[in-house]
Amino acid sequence: MAAINQTSSQPPSFLLLGMVGLEDLHSWISIPFCLMYITALLGNFTLLFVIVAERSLHTPMYLFLAMLAVADLVLSSSTVPKALSIFWSLSKEMTFHACLTQMFFTHLSFIAESTILLAMAIDRYVAICNPLRYAMVFTHSVVARIGLAAIARSFCVMFPTIFLLRRLPFCGHNVMPHTYCEHMGIARLACADISVNIWYGFATTLLSPGVDIVLIGVSYALILRAVFRLSSKAAQLKAVGTCSSHVCVILIFYTPAFFSFFTHRFGHKVPHHVHILLANLYVILPPMLNPIVYTMKNKLIREKVSQVLLRTRQVW
């Protein structure tokens, strides 16, 4: 009977309000969001197409980049379309199960992207510090296993949150001041103790992206040490140039995400609409900027993208 009552207390749908306090500006806010999303779609699909089409790019570094593009597409497409529909007052409702699904894929793609960035840092470490072993370590089968491990790790971290949320009674609370469903946003609507959800969310943040950023930092510290030991200035500049695009992407990805995480938990004096804005930035900013950064910083990708665009123009 208790189980039946708990199930019945789950709302049939949630009402997402968007950026509470900035409702009058929703139409204007939607313009940059829409442009950023279109840029993210075009950039990541172009990058994927170029890497798949060009055999010369079927190397570990570019295969990781293709995985990153897929994660970016899932991350942005899980959240931005619904946010735009809220800004345009098309649909503000989302069923309970659709909300859990959105939450699952949003967090899954974020953790997967963090894992891929760690793999890319290790890839650069081996390429610069142990170049003779690189081809032996990063074979195509190893790269494929790393991709599968990123998905498996994300799934294992996020799957329990579905049950942690389904066990909660909501007592009719279904109004969410957000543009998309995320774990703690849903949990805070419950009319029961959510300590388990809070601690699980905190632990998974520290043990997945938190550990990743520490290991990435260690990898780049070792890379810098190896680079400064090189006798040739040209070799030093080449090594730094190889890593610079990856460092930019890491900063773009983790800075808004961790800023959002810490202000959400500790910044109680920060206005709520600022929390929501930060939460939206970390799901749209990296997917938009990552392809731009890699295209601008990587000469080979820049040349291949230019060739593809030239062929497309000739066809049309």
C-alpha positions as CSV (number, residue, x, y, z in Angstrom):
1,M,0.0,0.0,0.0
2,A,2.9,2.4,0.9
3,A,4.4,1.6,-2.5
4,I,1.1,2.4,-4.3
5,N,0.8,5.7,-2.4
6,Q,4.4,6.7,-3.2
7,T,3.9,5.9,-6.9
8,S,0.6,7.9,-7.0
9,S,2.4,10.9,-5.4
10,Q,4.6,11.2,-8.5
11,P,3.2,14.1,-10.6
12,P,2.1,13.1,-14.1
13,S,4.1,16.1,-15.5
14,F,6.3,18.9,-14.5
15,L,5.8,22.6,-15.4
16,L,9.1,24.2,-16.3
17,L,9.1,28.0,-15.8
18,G,12.4,28.9,-17.5
19,M,14.4,31.7,-16.0
20,V,12.2,32.9,-13.1
21,G,12.5,36.7,-12.7
22,L,13.4,37.2,-16.4
23,E,10.2,36.0,-18.0
24,D,9.8,39.3,-19.9
25,L,13.2,38.7,-21.5
26,H,12.6,35.1,-22.6
27,S,12.1,36.1,-26.2
28,W,15.3,38.0,-26.3
29,I,17.3,35.4,-24.4
30,S,16.1,32.8,-26.9
31,I,17.9,34.6,-29.8
32,P,21.5,33.9,-28.6
33,F,20.5,30.5,-27.3
34,C,19.1,29.6,-30.7
35,L,22.1,30.9,-32.6
36,M,24.5,29.1,-30.3
37,Y,22.6,25.8,-30.7
38,I,22.6,26.1,-34.5
39,T,26.3,26.9,-34.4
40,A,26.9,23.8,-32.2
41,L,24.9,21.6,-34.5
42,L,26.7,22.8,-37.7
43,G,30.1,22.8,-36.1
44,N,29.9,19.3,-34.6
45,F,28.2,17.7,-37.6
46,T,30.8,19.2,-39.9
47,L,33.6,18.0,-37.6
48,L,32.1,14.5,-37.5
49,F,31.6,14.4,-41.3
50,V,35.2,15.5,-42.0
51,I,36.7,13.0,-39.5
52,V,34.6,10.1,-40.8
53,A,35.2,11.0,-44.5
54,E,38.9,11.7,-44.4
55,R,41.0,8.5,-43.9
56,S,44.1,10.6,-42.9
57,L,42.1,11.7,-39.8
58,H,41.5,8.1,-38.6
59,T,44.1,8.4,-35.8
60,P,43.5,8.3,-32.0
61,M,43.5,12.0,-31.5
62,Y,40.9,12.7,-34.1
63,L,38.8,9.7,-33.2
64,F,38.6,11.1,-29.6
65,L,37.6,14.4,-31.2
66,A,34.8,12.6,-33.0
67,M,33.6,11.1,-29.7
68,L,33.7,14.6,-28.2
69,A,31.5,15.9,-31.0
70,V,29.0,13.2,-30.4
71,A,28.9,13.9,-26.7
72,D,28.5,17.6,-27.4
73,L,25.5,16.9,-29.8
74,V,23.8,14.8,-27.1
75,L,24.5,17.3,-24.3
76,S,23.1,20.3,-26.2
77,S,20.2,18.4,-27.9
78,S,19.0,17.0,-24.6
79,T,18.4,20.4,-23.2
80,V,18.4,23.4,-25.6
81,P,15.3,22.4,-27.7
82,K,13.1,22.2,-24.6
83,A,14.6,25.5,-23.2
84,L,13.7,27.2,-26.5
85,S,10.2,25.9,-26.4
86,I,9.9,27.4,-22.9
87,F,11.3,30.7,-24.0
88,W,8.9,30.8,-27.0
89,S,5.9,29.6,-24.8
90,L,5.4,26.6,-27.1
91,S,5.5,23.9,-24.4
92,K,6.4,24.3,-20.7
93,E,5.2,20.8,-19.6
94,M,7.2,17.6,-19.5
95,T,5.9,14.3,-18.3
96,F,7.6,12.7,-15.2
97,H,9.3,9.9,-17.3
98,A,10.3,12.4,-20.0
99,C,11.9,14.5,-17.3
100,L,13.9,11.6,-15.9
101,T,15.0,10.7,-19.5
102,Q,16.2,14.2,-20.1
103,M,18.0,14.3,-16.8
104,F,19.7,10.9,-17.6
105,F,21.0,11.8,-21.0
106,T,22.1,15.3,-20.0
107,H,24.2,14.1,-17.1
108,L,25.3,10.9,-19.0
109,S,26.7,13.0,-21.9
110,F,28.4,15.4,-19.5
111,I,30.2,12.6,-17.6
112,A,31.1,10.9,-20.9
113,E,32.6,14.1,-22.3
114,S,34.6,14.5,-19.1
115,T,35.9,11.0,-19.5
116,I,36.8,11.6,-23.2
117,L,38.7,14.8,-22.2
118,L,40.7,12.8,-19.7
119,A,41.5,10.2,-22.4
120,M,42.6,13.0,-24.7
121,A,44.9,14.4,-22.0
122,I,46.5,10.9,-21.6
123,D,46.8,10.6,-25.4
124,R,48.7,13.9,-25.5
125,Y,50.9,12.8,-22.6
126,V,51.9,9.5,-24.3
127,A,52.4,11.3,-27.7
128,I,54.8,13.9,-26.2
129,C,56.5,12.0,-23.3
130,N,56.6,8.5,-24.8
131,P,56.4,9.0,-28.6
132,L,58.0,5.7,-29.5
133,R,55.3,3.7,-27.6
134,Y,52.4,5.8,-28.8
135,A,51.4,3.6,-31.8
136,M,51.7,0.5,-29.6
137,V,49.6,2.0,-26.7
138,F,46.8,3.8,-28.7
139,T,45.6,1.3,-31.2
140,H,42.2,1.5,-32.8
141,S,40.9,-1.3,-30.5
142,V,42.1,0.6,-27.4
143,V,40.4,3.8,-28.6
144,A,37.2,1.9,-29.2
145,R,37.4,0.4,-25.7
146,I,38.0,3.8,-24.2
147,G,34.8,5.1,-25.9
148,L,32.8,2.1,-24.6
149,A,34.3,2.7,-21.1
150,A,33.2,6.3,-21.2
151,I,29.6,5.3,-22.0
152,A,29.7,2.4,-19.4
153,R,31.1,4.7,-16.7
154,S,28.5,7.4,-17.4
155,F,25.7,4.8,-17.3
156,C,26.8,3.3,-14.0
157,V,27.0,6.8,-12.4
158,M,23.7,8.0,-13.6
159,F,21.5,4.8,-13.5
160,P,21.0,4.9,-9.7
161,T,19.7,8.5,-9.8
162,I,16.6,7.2,-11.7
163,F,15.7,5.0,-8.7
164,L,16.7,7.6,-6.2
165,L,14.2,10.0,-7.7
166,R,11.4,7.4,-8.4
167,R,11.3,6.5,-4.7
168,L,10.5,10.1,-3.7
169,P,7.0,11.4,-3.0
170,F,6.2,14.8,-4.5
171,C,2.9,15.6,-2.9
172,G,1.6,17.4,-5.9
173,H,4.7,19.6,-6.3
174,N,5.3,19.9,-10.0
175,V,6.5,23.5,-10.7
176,M,10.2,23.6,-11.5
177,P,11.9,27.0,-11.9
178,H,14.3,25.8,-14.6
179,T,14.7,25.3,-18.3
180,Y,15.5,21.5,-18.2
181,C,15.3,18.6,-15.7
182,E,18.4,17.9,-13.6
183,H,18.9,15.6,-10.7
184,M,18.8,18.0,-7.7
185,G,16.2,20.3,-9.4
186,I,13.8,17.3,-9.4
187,A,14.8,16.1,-6.0
188,R,14.1,19.5,-4.3
189,L,10.5,19.3,-5.3
190,A,10.0,16.2,-3.2
191,C,8.2,16.3,0.2
192,A,10.6,13.9,1.8
193,D,14.2,13.6,3.0
194,I,16.5,14.0,0.0
195,S,19.8,13.6,1.9
196,V,20.7,10.5,-0.1
197,N,20.2,12.4,-3.3
198,I,22.3,15.3,-2.1
199,W,25.2,13.1,-1.0
200,Y,25.0,10.9,-4.1
201,G,25.1,14.0,-6.3
202,F,28.0,15.5,-4.4
203,A,30.0,12.2,-4.4
204,T,29.5,11.5,-8.1
205,T,30.6,15.1,-9.0
206,L,33.8,14.7,-7.0
207,L,34.5,11.1,-8.2
208,S,33.8,11.6,-11.9
209,P,34.4,15.1,-13.2
210,G,36.3,16.0,-10.1
211,V,38.8,13.1,-10.4
212,D,39.0,13.7,-14.2
213,I,40.1,17.3,-13.8
214,V,42.8,16.4,-11.2
215,L,44.2,13.6,-13.5
216,I,44.1,16.0,-16.5
217,G,46.0,18.6,-14.4
218,V,48.6,15.9,-13.5
219,S,48.9,14.9,-17.2
220,Y,49.6,18.4,-18.3
221,A,52.0,19.1,-15.5
222,L,54.0,16.1,-16.7
223,I,53.7,17.3,-20.3
224,L,55.0,20.8,-19.4
225,R,57.9,19.3,-17.6
226,A,58.8,17.1,-20.6
227,V,58.3,20.1,-23.0
228,F,60.7,22.4,-21.1
229,R,63.3,19.7,-21.1
230,L,63.4,19.7,-24.9
231,S,66.5,21.2,-26.3
232,S,64.9,22.6,-29.5
233,K,62.8,25.7,-29.2
234,A,60.9,24.7,-32.4
235,A,60.0,21.3,-30.8
236,Q,58.8,23.1,-27.6
237,L,56.5,25.4,-29.6
238,K,55.2,22.5,-31.7
239,A,54.4,20.5,-28.5
240,V,52.7,23.5,-26.9
241,G,50.7,24.2,-30.1
242,T,49.5,20.6,-30.1
243,C,48.1,20.9,-26.6
244,S,46.8,24.4,-26.7
245,S,43.5,23.6,-28.4
246,H,42.8,20.8,-25.8
247,V,43.6,23.1,-22.9
248,C,41.2,25.7,-24.3
249,V,38.4,23.1,-24.6
250,I,39.1,21.8,-21.0
251,L,38.7,25.4,-19.7
252,I,35.6,26.0,-21.7
253,F,34.0,22.7,-20.5
254,Y,34.9,22.7,-16.8
255,T,34.8,26.4,-15.9
256,P,31.0,27.0,-16.3
257,A,30.2,23.5,-15.1
258,F,32.0,23.8,-11.8
259,F,31.0,27.4,-11.3
260,S,27.4,26.3,-11.7
261,F,27.8,23.4,-9.4
262,F,29.4,25.4,-6.5
263,T,27.1,28.4,-6.8
264,H,24.1,26.0,-6.8
265,R,25.2,24.4,-3.6
266,F,27.0,27.2,-1.7
267,G,26.0,30.4,-3.4
268,H,22.8,30.9,-1.6
269,K,22.9,34.7,-2.1
270,V,23.3,34.4,-5.9
271,P,20.0,35.2,-7.7
272,H,18.1,32.1,-8.9
273,H,18.1,33.3,-12.5
274,V,21.9,33.4,-12.4
275,H,22.0,29.7,-11.3
276,I,19.7,28.9,-14.3
277,L,21.8,30.9,-16.7
278,L,25.0,29.2,-15.6
279,A,23.3,25.8,-15.8
280,N,22.3,26.6,-19.4
281,L,25.8,27.9,-20.3
282,Y,27.6,24.7,-19.5
283,V,25.3,22.6,-21.8
284,I,25.5,25.0,-24.8
285,L,28.8,26.9,-24.6
286,P,31.2,23.9,-24.9
287,P,29.3,22.3,-27.8
288,M,29.3,25.6,-29.6
289,L,33.0,26.5,-29.0
290,N,34.7,23.1,-29.2
291,P,34.5,22.7,-33.0
292,I,35.5,26.4,-33.5
293,V,38.6,26.0,-31.2
294,Y,39.8,22.8,-32.8
295,T,39.2,24.1,-36.4
296,M,41.0,27.4,-35.6
297,K,43.9,25.8,-33.6
298,N,44.5,22.6,-35.7
299,K,45.9,23.2,-39.2
300,L,45.0,19.7,-40.5
301,I,41.4,20.0,-39.5
302,R,41.2,23.5,-40.8
303,E,42.5,22.4,-44.2
304,K,40.1,19.4,-44.4
305,V,37.1,21.5,-43.4
306,S,38.0,24.0,-46.1
307,Q,38.3,21.2,-48.6
308,V,34.9,19.8,-47.7
309,L,33.2,23.2,-47.8
310,L,34.8,23.9,-51.2
311,R,33.5,20.5,-52.6
312,T,30.1,21.3,-51.2
313,R,30.1,24.7,-52.9
314,Q,31.1,23.1,-56.2
315,V,28.3,20.6,-56.0
316,W,25.7,23.3,-55.4
